[in-house]
C-alpha cells in the first residue's frame, strides 16, 4: 500500500519501494473524476464529438440530463455540434444555479435552440446557436427561449437563422448583454410581461422584424445597443425573399426598438432607453402604454419613417393603457430616409391618452420634407435644435414650445418654422429661417420669440383666416423682405391681440396693443362688460370704455379752417354718438391764437367754437386741437 500522498488532492503517489494496488488506482481515478465534476460538466462526457459531422443530439441530451443545481456545463472551445431533433433541442426546466459556458462552441439545430423554463440563478454565455436553414418570418422558431425564469444572465452569445433570437416571457431580474444576433426572420430580442430587465451592449443586424421588441415589461433598461442594417426589400430583394418566404404580409424592412402593450393591460412601467445607436432601420423607436419613461441620448441615423414616436394607435395598445411622464431628451437624429413628409419625433394623444411628456434638448437634422417635432396634448417642447426640416415644430391640442432653436428649413421659402393650433403656446423660441411661423385656430399664445426671417417673399409671422383670440405679443421680428407679420383676413388685428417690435435697418419699431374691435357693445360681464376695459366701436369708429355704470366715448383731433377776416364761429364734428359731457379746444396756430377762443359749446354732432375777433384771411391758417368725451 502506498503511504505517500499528493499535496492537494491526496491521491496515492507512486513509491517504487511499496506495492501499488488496483484499489488505490481506482481511488485516484474516482477522485480525479469527482474533482472535474465539481469544476464543471464537459459537454463531451456523454460521447458528443463536436466535430461538425457527427449527429450529437443524443449525446448532448444525455449530458444535459445529468445537470443538477450548482453545476457548470462547459463546451470545449471551437467545438461544432450538429443536432437533428424537431422542436427545441432541449428544455431545461426547474433548474437552479446553473451555468452554461459555451466558450465559443457552436450548436446547430434543425428547428429551435435551447429552452429554459422556471429556472433560477441561470447563466448562459459564450454559445453560438444556429439553425441549419433560415427560419422565415412568422415561423415562431426561437434560438434561446426563457419562460418564468429569474436571476438570468444571457451574455456574449451569438444566435442566427431563427425567427427570434432571444425570447423572454414572464421573467424577472434578467440581463441580456453583449450578444450578437443576426439573420433572423423577426426579432433579435423579445421580452414580454417581465420585470427588471436589462438589454445592454448587444449588436443586432440582418433581421426582418423589430430590432428589440418589448411588450408590457416593468423596470426595463435598453442601453448601448447597436441596431443596424436590417433586411431591406428595396436594397437586397434576394435576402428579403429568403427571410420572408415571399410573404406579402412581412415588413419590407426591419425596425428599431418597439415597446407597446399588445400583450394585455400591462403598462411598460419605469423604462429607460438610452445611448443606443440605431442606423438604417424602418423606424427608430416606437412607444405606447408607457408609465415613467426616459428616451435619452440615442443616436438615430437614416431611419425611414420616424425616429421616435409615442403612438396613439390602438393596434399597439388594444386595452388603451395610458402613457404619462415620458421624457424624450438629448437624442440626435440625422437624415430621415423617407422622401415623403413624416414626423421625426412625435407624441400623439387621442385614442390612447398621454398625460404628460417632455421633448427636450434633442438635435434634429432630418434633411428632408419632414416635421421635426409634432406633438399633441400635455407636452412641453423645449431646448431643441432643429435644422433642415420643412416644419420645425407643430403644436396641437394645448402643447407648448419654449426656448427652441429653429434654423434653416429644408428648402428656402417652403414649410413652417412653427405651426401652432388651438390653445397652444410658443414662447421665447429663436427662429432663423425663411419659413414662417403660422398661427391657425384660436386662443394660442406666441410671445417673446426672436424671429429672423431670411425670406424676401414670405411673412415671418402669418395668421390664417380662422385665427381668432390669439395673443401675438412682445415678439422681436426681423425680415429680410420687410415682411414681418400679416393675416390672411384684413381684420386679423381686430380678431387677435397683437403688439411687439420689428427691426428695420437697425432701428426698432414697437407697436402698442390695439383695442379689441366690436360691432355690438357688451352687456354682461361674461361678454366683456368690465369696468376700465377699452374697445374700438366699429359702428362709430371710435374707442369706448365701460365706466362701471355707462359707456364712455372719446375722440380727439386737429381741425383746420380758412380765415376770412369776418367769421367768428366755426364748428368741429366730434364723432360721438351722443352730446359730449366734457370737451376742450385749444389754438394750434398763430392766427387762431391771435383771434383767441372766447367760448365753446357742444351739441349731438358738433363742437361750436367762437373767437373774440375774426381770424385774418388765409388758407388753413386757423388750426385748433380738440378732444371730446361723453361720460
HUKAUR-V173000 format. One record per pair of residues at least 24 apart in sequence whose C-alpha atoms are under 6 Angstrom apart, sorted by the first residue. I is the first residue (numbers start at 1). J is the second residue. Records with the same first field share a line. If there is no record, write none. Layout:
# HUKAUR-V173000
I: J  J
This chain:
# HUKAUR-V173000
40: 72  73
41: 72  73
42: 73  74
43: 75
50: 79  80  81
51: 80
52: 80  81  82
55: 82  83
56: 82  83
57: 83
69: 96  97
70: 97  98
71: 98
72: 98  99  100
73: 100
74: 100  101  102
75: 102
77: 103  104  105
78: 104  105
79: 105
80: 105  106
81: 107  108
82: 108
83: 108  109
84: 110
86: 111
87: 111  112
88: 112  113  114
89: 113  114
90: 114
91: 115  116
92: 116
93: 117  118
94: 118  119
95: 119
96: 120  121
97: 121  122
98: 122
99: 123
100: 124
101: 125  126
102: 126  127
112: 141  142  143
113: 143  144
114: 144
115: 144  145
116: 146
117: 146  147  148  149
118: 148  149
119: 149
120: 149  150  151
121: 151  152
122: 152
123: 152  153  154
124: 154
125: 154  155  156  157
126: 156  157
127: 157
128: 157  158  159
129: 159
130: 159  160  161
131: 161
134: 161
135: 161  162  163  185
136: 185  243  244  245
137: 185  186  244
155: 179
164: 188
165: 189
167: 191
170: 194
172: 196
173: 197
177: 201  202
178: 202
182: 206
183: 207
185: 243
187: 211
190: 214
192: 216
193: 217
195: 219
196: 220
200: 224  225
201: 225
205: 229  230
206: 230  231
207: 231  254
208: 253  254
209: 254
210: 254  255  256
211: 255  256  257
212: 257
213: 258
214: 259
215: 259  260  261  263
216: 261  266  267  268
217: 268
218: 268  269
219: 270  271
220: 271
221: 271  272
222: 273
223: 273  274  275  276
224: 275  276
225: 276
226: 277
227: 278
228: 278  279  280
229: 280
230: 254
253: 282
254: 281  282
255: 281  282  283
256: 281  283  284  285
257: 285
258: 285  286  287
259: 287
260: 287  288  289  316
261: 289  317
262: 316  317
265: 319
274: 298
283: 307
284: 308
289: 321  322  323
290: 323
291: 323  324
292: 325  326
293: 326
294: 327
295: 328
296: 328  329  330  331
297: 330  331
298: 331
299: 331  332
300: 333
301: 333  334
302: 335  336  337
303: 336  337
304: 336  337  338
305: 338
306: 343  344
307: 344  345
308: 345
309: 345  346  347
310: 347
311: 348
312: 348  349  350  351  352
320: 352
322: 352  353  354
323: 354
324: 354  355  356
325: 356  357
326: 357
327: 357  358
328: 358  359
329: 359  360  361  362
330: 361  362
331: 362
332: 362  363  364
333: 364  365
334: 365  366
335: 366  367
336: 366
341: 369  370
342: 370
343: 370  371  372
344: 372
345: 373
346: 373  374  375
347: 375
348: 375  376
349: 376
360: 384
367: 410
368: 410
390: 415
391: 415  416  417
392: 417  418
393: 418
394: 418  419  420
395: 420
396: 421
397: 422
398: 423  424
399: 424
400: 424  425
401: 426
402: 426  427  428  429
403: 428  429
404: 429
405: 430
406: 431
407: 432  433
408: 433
436: 460  461
437: 461
438: 462  463
439: 463
440: 464  467
441: 466  467
442: 467  468  469  470
443: 469  470
444: 470
445: 470  471
446: 472
447: 472  473  474  475
448: 474  475
449: 475
450: 476
451: 477
452: 477  478  479
453: 479
454: 480
456: 480  481
459: 483  484  485
460: 484  485
461: 485
462: 486  487
463: 487
464: 488
465: 489
468: 495  496
469: 495  496
470: 496
471: 497
472: 498
473: 498  499  500
474: 500
475: 500
476: 501  502
477: 502
478: 502  503
552: 630  631
553: 629  630
554: 628  629
555: 627  628
556: 626  627
557: 625  626
558: 624  625
559: 623  624
560: 620  622  623
561: 620  622
562: 618  619  620  621
563: 615  616  617  618
564: 616  617
565: 614  615  616  617
566: 614
567: 614
568: 610  611  614
569: 609  610
570: 609
571: 606  607  608
572: 606  607
573: 605  606
574: 606
578: 604
579: 603  604
580: 628  629  630
581: 630
582: 628  629
583: 627  628
584: 626  627
585: 625  626
586: 624  625
587: 624
588: 623  624
589: 623
591: 622
592: 622
